[in-house]
Amino acid sequence: MSIWVIIPISLPVLTITGIWVVYAMALYNQHVCPVDNWRTLENKLDEPRSRLSYQRDIQNCNILCFTESWLNKDMDNIQLAGFSVPSARQNSSLWLYNQSCEEKLSLQRGPELCCTLDNVPLISKCGTLPPESCFFSLICSTGSFMVILIGLLRYAHVIEKHQNCVLNTAGLSTGWICAAGLIMVGNFQVDYAKVLHYVGAGVAFPTSILFVCLQSALTYRLAKTQREYNVGHLRLGMSLLAFITLVFSGVFFVQESFALQHASAIFEWLFCIIIMLFFGTFAFEFGDMSGDTLMVLARGGVQGFSSSDHKAEEAGGPNHHYQPDGIAML
């Protein structure tokens, strides 16, 4: 087992742990609402409120009944025009989405906290305000560097063990473009540089999907053993899950509903975790990596002598590689 295996494993460990630390800091400072803030009726009453405005048969009702499997104990903050809600106040804390919050979330105190769409726990929202914004920038910058390094080593390893191809070159290019977008996301906070932040996200998210798809296809193309095919199956499954979560996150993100915006945040978290875990699967290839991989990079990505070829030559074995005249003279 090569020591190079530490690099792809450390990327998901550091980044996933880091973004959850950023989320914990943002939640502690009341900059975002909790990720598990769906256990309430408030974010499910948009449709009843809409129907109350134009459906006379509902307006004439004396009692409206709702059911919820995960009901919070504090429900007396819910309001429907023309109806009163029985009080059920307890001592536990309550976070509710409400468009008409009187104070910012960070300034509120007490058992009841009022959130708006500005407090949806999207990853970028968690890293918008200090002090968590500083740590978020550090995580994104470090993660970008490691993405560049893993992409480069993966590119050289494929050349060393097999040969260069269009899939390999495209995988390197998309990985580096994704890293550039991630740097922009981490260093241009959405509340202060929205255009640059969205440009970075628009670059990082699509190219990350393209990267994992290209690497999955490259794995199948180079696979020769059952173990390599199993790695390809794993990467293909993760690529499909990442694509599905990204689509749902994007579709829900453009909606104005509290529930759908919150669902978008959950899918975004799942997407980023899957992508980081995908990079961790390169540990299978990096376990066979050696100093010859760096020699491939030193030669500019051109295949040459490996250590096994050199040993065979010293032992008097056959060597069918072409040698330039200058090397033969030496």
GIHUHU-V356609 format. One record per backbone hydrogen bond with DSSP energy under -0.5 kcal/mol. CO is the residue of the C=O (numbers start at 1). NH is the residue of the N-H. E is the energy in kcal/mol with one decimal. If there is no record, write none. Layout:
# GIHUHU-V356609
CO:NH:E
CO:NH:E
This chain:
# GIHUHU-V356609
2:5:-1.3
3:6:-1.7
4:7:-1.4
4:8:-0.6
5:9:-1.2
6:10:-2.5
7:11:-1.3
8:12:-0.8
9:13:-1.5
10:14:-2.7
11:15:-2.5
12:16:-2.0
12:17:-0.5
13:17:-1.4
14:18:-2.2
15:19:-2.7
16:20:-1.6
17:21:-1.8
18:22:-2.2
19:23:-2.2
20:24:-2.4
21:25:-2.3
22:26:-2.4
23:27:-2.7
24:28:-2.3
25:29:-2.0
26:31:-3.1
26:32:-0.7
27:30:-1.2
34:37:-1.2
36:39:-0.8
38:40:-2.1
41:44:-2.2
42:45:-1.3
45:49:-2.1
46:50:-1.9
47:51:-2.5
48:52:-2.0
49:53:-0.7
50:53:-0.9
51:54:-1.1
51:55:-3.0
54:56:-0.8
55:59:-1.8
56:60:-1.9
58:61:-1.3
68:71:-0.5
69:71:-0.7
73:75:-1.0
75:78:-1.3
80:83:-2.4
83:80:-0.6
94:96:-0.5
94:113:-3.1
96:115:-3.7
98:101:-0.8
104:107:-1.4
104:108:-0.7
105:108:-1.1
111:94:-3.4
111:113:-0.5
113:96:-2.7
113:115:-0.5
115:98:-3.7
116:119:-1.9
117:120:-1.0
119:33:-2.9
120:122:-2.5
122:126:-2.1
123:127:-1.1
125:128:-1.4
129:133:-1.4
131:134:-0.9
131:135:-1.1
132:136:-2.4
133:137:-2.2
134:138:-1.8
135:139:-2.4
136:140:-2.4
137:141:-2.4
138:142:-2.5
139:143:-2.7
140:144:-2.2
141:145:-2.0
142:146:-2.1
143:147:-2.1
144:148:-2.2
145:149:-2.3
146:150:-2.8
147:151:-2.5
148:152:-2.1
149:153:-2.5
150:154:-2.6
151:155:-2.0
152:156:-2.3
153:157:-2.4
154:158:-2.0
155:159:-1.6
156:160:-2.4
157:161:-2.5
158:162:-2.5
165:169:-2.1
166:170:-2.8
167:171:-2.3
168:172:-1.9
169:173:-2.2
170:174:-2.6
171:175:-1.9
172:176:-1.9
173:177:-2.2
174:178:-2.4
175:179:-1.8
176:180:-1.9
177:181:-2.2
178:182:-2.2
179:183:-1.9
180:184:-1.6
181:185:-2.2
182:186:-2.2
183:187:-1.7
184:188:-1.6
187:189:-0.5
189:192:-1.1
189:193:-2.8
193:197:-2.5
194:198:-2.7
195:199:-2.3
196:200:-2.3
197:201:-2.4
198:202:-2.7
199:203:-1.3
200:204:-3.0
201:205:-2.3
203:207:-1.5
204:208:-1.9
205:209:-1.7
206:210:-2.4
207:211:-2.5
208:212:-2.2
209:213:-2.0
210:214:-2.4
211:215:-2.6
212:216:-1.9
213:217:-2.3
214:218:-2.5
215:219:-2.1
216:220:-1.9
217:221:-2.1
218:222:-2.0
219:223:-1.0
225:229:-1.8
226:230:-2.2
227:231:-1.9
228:232:-1.8
229:233:-2.3
230:234:-2.3
231:235:-2.5
232:236:-2.4
233:237:-2.3
234:238:-2.2
235:239:-2.2
236:240:-2.2
237:241:-2.2
238:242:-2.5
239:243:-2.3
240:244:-2.3
241:245:-2.5
242:246:-2.2
243:247:-2.2
244:248:-2.4
245:249:-2.4
246:250:-2.4
247:251:-2.5
248:252:-2.4
249:253:-1.7
250:254:-1.0
252:255:-1.3
257:261:-2.3
258:262:-2.3
259:263:-2.2
260:264:-2.2
261:265:-1.7
262:266:-1.9
263:267:-2.4
264:268:-2.1
265:269:-2.2
266:270:-2.1
267:271:-2.5
268:272:-2.4
269:273:-2.1
270:274:-2.4
271:275:-2.4
272:276:-2.2
273:277:-2.3
274:278:-2.0
275:279:-1.6
276:280:-1.2
277:281:-0.8
278:281:-1.2
279:282:-1.5
280:283:-1.6
281:284:-1.7
282:286:-2.7
283:287:-1.2
285:288:-1.7
286:289:-1.2
287:2:-1.4
290:293:-1.3
290:294:-0.6
291:295:-1.4
292:296:-1.6
293:297:-1.3
294:298:-2.2
295:299:-1.8
296:301:-2.9
296:302:-0.7
297:300:-1.5
306:310:-1.9
307:311:-2.1
308:312:-2.1
309:313:-2.0
310:314:-2.0
311:315:-1.7
312:317:-3.0
313:316:-1.3
324:328:-2.2
325:329:-2.4
326:330:-1.7
